[in-house]
Amino acid sequence: MRLGMIGFGNIAQTLLKQLAETLEAPLELLAVVTLPELADDAEAHLAAEFAVLADELVVVTDADALLQRKPSLVVECAGHAAVVSHVPPVLRSGTDVVIVSIGALSDAALEVELRSAAAAGGARLVLPAGAVGGVDLLAALGAAGGLEVRYRGSKPPRAWSGTPAEETVDLVNLTEAATFFTGNAREAARDFPKNANVAATLALAGAGFEATRVELVADPAAPGNVHEYSVTSPLAKYTMRIENLPSAGNARTSVSTVYSVLREIRNRIGPVAI
């Protein structure tokens, strides 16, 4: 595989470590897109930590340079701005892209642009389940219509630092669970871009952004990043609760998100996809 990676932060580096431990043979290529000011550090880090992961390691700073390396799959894990800047031209080139920052699609215009770019290039925009389960069932039920989806995301107070939650909740001195946001999935993904990717994933798989109801909670007793949702459809009803450990170095991101992307890559490489 010739793998492109947009971003080289916590998620990307954790993913690459897991790839290095699980792949039976090195990648043909690993090309990483970073900001220009971070390129030198990324090159040094790649050489020091991931030399065995790929036959060729390269750092680039834009989508054009990435595409010159002819990746067979690209993984985005750099945030909403990176989706806007880099993903459309990659899709138009005919290259499939796995997006971690699914909340970026809460921008309706961007969603239309990405779908159009994928169609024009004959590529696929892959939206992994990330930190939540049961997305396959939700997407299947969605074909029948009539869905009602309610999601509640609870995280320790520090995971909400630097977000609008600070305007309504004293995160430092919080002693009990506090719900600071109630609305729809589009509003949640827009206002909490680093925390509400799960809400966007559920919306895209099921009833849509406006019809997916969301509550966000800061809870000092939360055992990790807790995702709970319920689905009612004419075909079935189900509820799900997942308690995720946060990713090392990033309390906002559940570590299972990394493994969800790892699954997407391994399904492309191995003889069986599951």
C-alpha positions in Angstrom: 0.0 0.0 0.0 1.0 3.6 -0.7 -0.4 5.5 2.3 -0.9 9.2 2.6 -1.5 10.8 6.0 -2.9 14.3 6.4 -1.6 15.4 9.8 1.1 14.2 12.1 -0.4 14.9 15.6 -1.5 12.6 18.4 -4.0 10.6 16.3 -1.6 10.1 13.4 1.3 9.1 15.4 -0.7 6.6 17.6 -2.1 5.1 14.4 1.3 4.7 12.8 2.6 3.0 15.9 -0.2 0.5 15.7 0.4 0.0 12.0 4.1 -0.7 12.7 3.1 -3.3 15.3 0.5 -5.1 13.3 1.5 -5.0 9.6 3.1 -8.2 8.3 5.1 -6.3 5.7 6.2 -2.6 5.3 4.2 -0.2 3.3 5.5 0.7 -0.1 5.2 4.4 0.8 4.2 6.6 3.7 3.7 10.3 2.8 2.7 12.7 5.5 1.2 16.1 5.0 2.2 18.7 7.6 2.2 22.5 7.9 5.4 24.0 6.3 6.8 25.1 9.7 6.5 21.6 11.1 8.0 19.7 8.1 11.6 19.5 9.4 10.5 18.1 12.8 8.1 15.6 11.1 10.9 14.4 8.9 13.2 13.8 11.9 10.4 12.1 13.8 9.5 9.8 11.0 13.1 8.8 10.5 13.6 8.1 14.2 10.3 6.4 15.0 8.9 4.9 11.8 11.8 3.9 9.6 10.6 0.2 9.5 7.0 1.1 8.7 7.5 1.9 5.0 10.1 1.4 2.2 9.9 5.2 1.5 9.1 8.0 4.0 8.3 11.5 2.8 6.9 14.7 4.3 5.0 17.2 2.0 3.1 20.4 2.7 0.2 20.3 0.3 -2.2 18.1 -1.5 -0.5 18.5 -4.9 2.8 17.3 -3.5 1.0 14.4 -1.9 -0.7 13.4 -5.1 2.7 13.4 -6.9 3.6 10.4 -4.7 0.5 8.5 -6.0 -1.0 7.3 -2.7 -3.5 4.4 -3.0 -5.3 5.6 0.2 -5.2 8.8 2.2 -6.2 9.2 5.9 -7.1 12.7 7.2 -6.5 13.2 10.9 -5.7 16.9 11.2 -8.9 18.8 11.9 -11.6 20.6 10.0 -9.3 23.1 8.3 -7.3 20.3 6.8 -10.4 18.7 5.4 -11.3 21.9 3.6 -7.8 22.5 2.3 -6.6 19.0 1.3 -9.4 16.5 0.9 -11.3 17.8 -2.2 -8.3 17.7 -4.6 -7.4 14.2 -3.3 -10.9 12.9 -4.0 -11.0 14.6 -7.4 -7.8 12.7 -8.3 -9.6 9.4 -7.8 -7.9 8.6 -4.5 -10.1 7.3 -1.6 -9.9 9.3 1.7 -10.7 8.2 5.2 -11.8 11.2 7.3 -11.4 11.3 11.0 -12.7 14.8 11.4 -16.2 13.8 10.4 -17.6 16.8 12.1 -16.3 19.0 9.3 -19.3 17.7 7.2 -21.6 19.7 9.5 -20.8 22.5 7.0 -23.4 21.7 4.4 -21.5 23.4 1.6 -18.4 21.4 2.4 -20.4 18.1 2.5 -21.7 18.9 -1.0 -18.2 19.8 -2.2 -16.7 16.5 -0.9 -19.5 14.4 -2.3 -19.1 16.1 -5.7 -15.3 15.7 -5.6 -15.6 12.0 -4.9 -18.1 11.5 -7.7 -16.0 13.5 -10.2 -12.9 11.4 -9.3 -14.6 8.1 -9.0 -13.3 8.0 -5.4 -14.8 7.1 -2.1 -15.1 9.3 1.0 -14.8 6.8 3.8 -16.4 7.8 7.2 -15.1 5.4 9.9 -17.2 4.6 13.0 -14.6 6.1 15.2 -15.4 6.0 18.9 -18.9 4.8 18.5 -20.4 1.3 17.6 -23.5 0.1 15.9 -23.1 2.5 12.9 -23.6 -0.4 10.5 -27.0 -1.1 12.0 -28.0 2.6 12.1 -27.1 3.0 8.5 -29.1 -0.1 7.5 -32.2 1.1 9.4 -31.9 4.5 7.9 -32.9 3.1 4.5 -36.4 2.5 5.9 -36.8 6.1 7.1 -38.7 7.1 10.2 -35.6 7.2 12.4 -35.4 8.9 15.8 -31.9 9.2 17.2 -30.8 10.8 20.5 -27.1 11.0 21.5 -25.5 12.0 24.8 -21.8 12.5 25.0 -20.2 12.7 28.5 -16.5 13.5 29.1 -14.4 14.5 32.1 -14.3 18.3 32.5 -10.8 18.7 31.3 -11.8 17.3 27.9 -14.0 20.3 27.4 -11.3 22.9 28.2 -11.0 25.5 25.4 -14.6 25.0 24.2 -17.7 27.0 24.7 -18.5 24.8 27.7 -16.2 27.1 29.7 -18.7 29.9 29.2 -21.5 28.2 31.1 -19.8 25.6 33.4 -17.0 26.0 35.9 -15.0 23.1 34.6 -12.2 23.4 37.2 -14.4 23.2 40.2 -17.2 21.0 38.9 -18.4 18.4 41.4 -21.3 16.8 39.5 -22.5 16.2 36.0 -23.5 19.3 34.1 -25.3 19.3 30.7 -24.0 22.4 28.9 -25.3 21.8 25.4 -28.7 20.6 24.0 -29.4 20.9 20.3 -29.0 19.1 17.1 -25.9 17.4 15.6 -25.1 20.2 13.2 -24.9 22.7 16.0 -22.9 20.3 18.2 -20.3 19.6 15.5 -20.1 23.2 14.5 -19.6 24.5 18.1 -17.4 21.6 19.4 -15.3 20.6 16.4 -12.8 18.6 18.4 -15.4 16.9 20.6 -18.5 16.1 18.6 -17.3 13.9 15.7 -19.5 11.1 17.1 -22.6 13.2 16.8 -21.8 14.0 13.2 -21.1 10.3 12.4 -24.5 9.3 13.8 -26.2 12.0 11.9 -24.6 11.1 8.6 -25.4 7.4 9.1 -29.0 7.9 10.3 -31.5 10.7 10.5 -29.4 13.6 9.3 -27.9 16.5 11.2 -31.1 18.5 12.1 -33.0 15.4 13.2 -30.3 13.9 15.5 -30.7 15.3 19.0 -27.6 15.8 21.1 -26.7 16.5 24.7 -23.1 17.2 25.8 -22.1 16.7 29.4 -19.1 17.5 31.6 -19.0 14.9 34.3 -16.2 14.6 36.9 -17.3 11.0 37.5 -17.1 10.0 33.9 -15.0 6.8 33.5 -13.7 8.1 30.2 -15.3 9.5 27.1 -18.8 8.0 27.3 -21.0 7.8 24.2 -24.7 6.8 24.6 -27.3 6.8 22.0 -30.8 5.4 21.3 -32.4 4.6 18.0 -36.1 4.1 17.2 -37.1 3.0 13.8 -40.1 1.2 12.2 -37.8 -1.9 12.0 -36.0 -2.0 15.3 -35.1 -0.2 18.5 -31.7 -0.3 20.2 -29.6 1.6 22.7 -25.8 1.7 23.0 -23.4 2.9 25.7 -19.6 2.9 25.1 -17.0 3.9 27.7 -13.8 4.8 25.8 -10.4 5.5 27.3 -9.1 8.9 26.1 -6.1 8.8 23.6 -2.8 9.4 25.3 -2.0 13.1 25.2 -5.4 14.2 24.0 -8.4 13.9 26.4 -10.8 14.9 23.7 -10.2 11.9 21.5 -11.1 8.3 22.3 -8.3 5.9 21.7 -10.8 3.6 19.9 -11.0 6.2 17.1 -7.4 5.2 16.2 -8.3 1.5 16.1 -11.3 2.3 13.9 -9.0 3.9 11.3 -6.5 1.0 11.7 -9.3 -1.4 10.8 -10.1 0.6 7.6 -6.4 0.3 6.5 -6.1 -3.3 7.4 -9.3 -4.1 5.5 -7.7 -2.6 2.4 -4.5 -4.7 2.8 -5.7 -8.1 4.1 -7.6 -10.8 2.2 -10.7 -10.5 4.4 -12.6 -7.3 5.3 -14.7 -7.3 8.4 
